[in-house]
């Protein structure tokens, strides 16, 4: 795995917490240069102080103008970037039947989880296309395959990101750009996004390792932990899989 990552410059969104923080640490340990994007300036400074990145960009991806700024920053300051990892995400638990307005929360989830990574991936294709072994990595979830009731917008954005990743892969291949597209499908991970008992969740460190190993091996779909079991279950009986997932909580 180190052979692929050593010497690569990697744009990583959501780099200061949970899985992103672990990926930054592991990538640096393997000799990669991490470009860290997050909205917390103090956490970014700490990441830089610890030596787990080479440059940082404070960016709130919920702002519709920010993805363009991220693309411009990489293009102008780091044109040797060869991997983009779209990891940042927002997960809310709205009860959409309660009669209240949810417009602001819905818009934020769609912007951060779908619009921003889409624009970043597409905007950086010219940069990536100039690098050998370049890859876009979109972090999704088993919830892209079978949604749960308590996080409807999150599930919808991850399902859309799954579809987008496949379609963009088709276009990149048809255009001969030489950029790989990977989707990492996660189980429930012990981060601030998810609820429930920590003992039933995968650790951020293990999730980060699985993502980076899958990318290094060139996998198009990286099914991680219990998401692999969901994949088998949905193949055997979609109705059973959806029934089980409906009763679970994220």
C-alpha positions as CSV (number, residue, x, y, z in Angstrom):
1,X,0.0,0.0,0.0
2,X,2.8,2.4,0.8
3,X,4.2,2.1,-2.7
4,X,1.1,3.7,-4.2
5,X,0.8,6.5,-1.6
6,X,4.4,7.4,-1.1
7,X,5.1,10.8,-2.7
8,X,1.5,11.5,-3.7
9,X,-0.2,14.8,-3.0
10,X,-3.7,14.1,-1.8
11,X,-6.6,16.5,-1.4
12,X,-8.7,15.4,1.6
13,X,-11.9,17.0,2.7
14,X,-13.3,16.6,6.2
15,X,-9.7,16.1,7.3
16,X,-9.8,17.1,10.9
17,X,-12.3,14.7,12.5
18,X,-13.1,11.0,12.6
19,X,-12.2,9.0,9.5
20,X,-10.7,12.1,7.8
21,X,-8.3,12.7,10.7
22,X,-7.2,9.1,10.6
23,X,-6.7,9.1,6.9
24,X,-4.5,12.3,7.2
25,X,-2.4,10.6,9.8
26,X,-2.0,7.3,7.9
27,X,-1.4,9.0,4.6
28,X,1.4,11.1,6.1
29,X,2.9,8.0,7.7
30,X,3.1,6.4,4.2
31,X,4.9,9.3,2.7
32,X,1.9,11.2,1.1
33,X,1.5,14.9,1.2
34,X,-2.0,15.8,2.5
35,X,-3.9,18.9,1.5
36,X,-6.3,19.2,4.4
37,X,-9.7,20.9,3.9
38,X,-12.1,21.5,6.8
39,X,-14.1,24.3,8.4
40,X,-12.5,24.4,11.8
41,X,-9.3,26.6,11.7
42,X,-8.0,25.6,15.1
43,X,-8.3,21.9,14.1
44,X,-6.5,22.6,10.8
45,X,-3.7,24.4,12.6
46,X,-3.4,21.4,15.0
47,X,-3.2,19.0,12.0
48,X,-0.5,21.2,10.5
49,X,1.4,21.4,13.8
50,X,1.4,17.6,14.1
51,X,2.9,17.3,10.6
52,X,-0.1,15.3,9.3
53,X,-0.6,17.7,6.3
54,X,1.5,20.0,4.2
55,X,-1.1,22.7,3.6
56,X,-4.6,23.6,4.8
57,X,-7.6,25.4,3.5
58,X,-10.4,26.6,5.8
59,X,-13.5,25.9,3.8
60,X,-17.2,25.4,4.8
61,X,-18.5,23.2,2.0
62,X,-22.1,24.2,2.9
63,X,-21.3,27.5,1.2
64,X,-22.2,27.1,-2.5
65,X,-19.2,29.2,-3.6
66,X,-16.6,27.2,-1.7
67,X,-16.2,24.2,-4.0
68,X,-15.0,26.5,-6.7
69,X,-12.5,28.0,-4.3
70,X,-11.2,24.6,-3.4
71,X,-10.7,23.7,-7.0
72,X,-8.9,27.0,-7.7
73,X,-6.6,26.6,-4.6
74,X,-5.5,23.1,-5.8
75,X,-5.1,24.1,-9.4
76,X,-3.0,27.2,-8.6
77,X,-1.0,26.1,-5.5
78,X,-0.8,22.4,-5.9
79,X,-1.1,21.4,-9.6
80,X,0.8,18.1,-8.7
81,X,-2.2,16.8,-6.7
82,X,-3.0,13.3,-7.9
83,X,-5.7,12.0,-5.6
84,X,-8.9,13.6,-4.4
85,X,-10.7,12.1,-1.4
86,X,-14.2,13.5,-0.9
87,X,-14.8,12.5,2.7
88,X,-16.6,15.5,4.3
89,X,-20.2,14.8,5.2
90,X,-23.1,16.1,7.2
91,X,-25.7,13.7,8.7
92,X,-28.9,15.0,10.3
93,X,-31.9,13.1,11.7
94,X,-35.0,15.1,10.6
95,X,-38.5,13.8,11.2
96,X,-39.9,15.0,7.9
97,X,-43.5,14.2,8.9
98,X,-43.6,16.5,11.9
99,X,-45.1,19.4,10.0
100,X,-42.2,21.7,10.4
101,X,-40.0,23.2,7.8
102,X,-36.6,21.5,7.2
103,X,-35.4,23.5,4.2
104,X,-32.1,24.7,5.8
105,X,-31.0,21.4,7.1
106,X,-32.0,19.6,3.9
107,X,-30.1,22.1,1.8
108,X,-27.0,21.8,3.9
109,X,-26.9,18.0,3.6
110,X,-27.4,18.1,-0.1
111,X,-24.7,20.8,-0.6
112,X,-22.1,19.1,1.6
113,X,-22.7,15.5,0.7
114,X,-23.5,15.8,-3.0
115,X,-23.1,19.1,-4.6
116,X,-19.7,20.0,-3.2
117,X,-17.9,16.6,-3.9
118,X,-19.4,16.6,-7.4
119,X,-18.1,20.0,-8.2
120,X,-14.7,19.3,-6.7
121,X,-14.3,16.0,-8.5
122,X,-15.3,17.5,-11.9
123,X,-13.4,20.7,-11.4
124,X,-10.1,18.9,-10.6
125,X,-10.2,16.4,-13.5
126,X,-7.8,18.5,-15.6
127,X,-5.3,18.6,-12.7
128,X,-5.7,14.9,-12.0
129,X,-5.5,13.9,-15.7
130,X,-1.9,15.3,-15.8
131,X,-0.7,12.9,-13.1
132,X,0.1,9.2,-13.3
133,X,-2.2,6.9,-11.3
134,X,-4.6,9.7,-10.4
135,X,-7.8,8.8,-8.6
136,X,-11.0,10.4,-7.3
137,X,-12.3,8.7,-4.1
138,X,-15.9,9.3,-3.1
139,X,-16.8,8.1,0.4
140,X,-20.3,6.9,0.6
141,X,-22.1,4.3,2.8
142,X,-24.0,1.1,2.9
143,X,-27.0,3.5,3.3
144,X,-26.5,4.3,-0.4
145,X,-27.7,0.8,-1.1
146,X,-30.4,0.4,1.6
147,X,-31.6,3.5,3.4
148,X,-32.7,3.9,7.0
149,X,-35.7,5.8,8.2
150,X,-34.0,8.2,10.6
151,X,-31.6,9.9,8.2
152,X,-33.5,10.2,4.9
153,X,-31.6,13.1,3.3
154,X,-28.2,11.6,4.2
155,X,-29.2,8.3,2.7
156,X,-30.5,10.0,-0.5
157,X,-27.3,12.0,-1.0
158,X,-25.1,8.9,-0.6
159,X,-27.3,7.0,-3.1
160,X,-26.9,9.9,-5.5
161,X,-23.2,10.0,-4.9
162,X,-23.0,6.3,-5.7
163,X,-24.8,6.8,-9.0
164,X,-22.7,9.9,-9.8
165,X,-19.4,8.0,-9.2
166,X,-20.4,5.3,-11.7
167,X,-21.5,7.8,-14.3
168,X,-18.5,9.9,-14.0
169,X,-16.3,6.8,-14.3
170,X,-18.0,6.1,-17.6
171,X,-17.4,9.6,-18.9
172,X,-13.7,9.6,-17.7
173,X,-13.1,6.2,-19.4
174,X,-14.8,7.3,-22.6
175,X,-12.7,10.5,-22.7
176,X,-9.4,8.6,-22.0
177,X,-8.5,10.8,-19.1
178,X,-6.6,8.1,-17.2
179,X,-8.2,9.0,-13.8
180,X,-9.6,6.2,-11.7
181,X,-12.9,6.5,-9.8
182,X,-13.4,4.7,-6.5
183,X,-16.3,4.5,-4.2
184,X,-15.8,3.6,-0.5
185,X,-18.9,2.2,1.1
186,X,-18.7,2.4,4.9
187,X,-20.6,0.7,7.6
188,X,-21.5,2.5,10.8
189,X,-18.3,4.1,12.1
190,X,-17.7,5.5,15.6
191,X,-17.7,9.2,14.7
192,X,-19.8,12.2,15.6
193,X,-22.0,11.7,12.6
194,X,-23.6,8.4,13.8
195,X,-25.7,7.6,16.9
196,X,-26.0,4.4,18.9
197,X,-23.6,2.3,21.0
198,X,-19.9,2.7,20.1
199,X,-19.3,-1.1,20.5
200,X,-21.3,-1.9,17.4
201,X,-19.4,0.6,15.3
202,X,-16.2,0.3,13.3
203,X,-13.3,2.4,14.6
204,X,-12.3,5.4,12.5
205,X,-8.7,4.0,12.2
206,X,-9.9,0.7,10.8
207,X,-12.2,2.5,8.4
208,X,-9.4,4.8,7.2
209,X,-7.1,1.8,6.7
210,X,-9.7,-0.1,4.6
211,X,-10.3,2.9,2.4
212,X,-6.7,3.6,1.7
213,X,-5.9,-0.1,1.1
214,X,-8.8,-0.3,-1.4
215,X,-7.6,2.8,-3.3
216,X,-4.0,1.5,-3.4
217,X,-5.3,-1.7,-5.0
218,X,-7.2,0.2,-7.6
219,X,-10.7,-1.0,-6.5
220,X,-13.6,0.7,-8.0
221,X,-15.9,-0.3,-5.2
222,X,-14.4,-0.6,-1.7
223,X,-16.9,-2.5,0.5
224,X,-15.9,-2.1,4.2
225,X,-16.8,-4.1,7.3
226,X,-20.4,-4.8,7.7
227,X,-21.2,-3.0,4.5
228,X,-19.9,-6.2,2.8
229,X,-22.6,-8.2,4.7
230,X,-25.2,-5.8,3.5
231,X,-24.1,-6.2,-0.1
232,X,-24.5,-10.0,0.2
233,X,-27.9,-9.6,1.9
234,X,-29.2,-7.3,-0.8
235,X,-28.1,-9.7,-3.5
236,X,-29.9,-12.6,-1.8
237,X,-33.1,-10.8,-0.8
238,X,-33.5,-7.1,-1.4
239,X,-36.8,-7.1,0.5
240,X,-35.2,-8.7,3.6
241,X,-32.3,-6.3,3.4
242,X,-34.6,-3.2,3.2
243,X,-36.7,-4.6,6.0
244,X,-33.7,-5.0,8.3
245,X,-32.2,-1.6,7.5
246,X,-35.6,0.2,8.0
247,X,-35.6,-0.9,11.6
248,X,-32.0,0.1,12.3
249,X,-30.7,3.4,13.5
250,X,-27.6,5.2,12.1
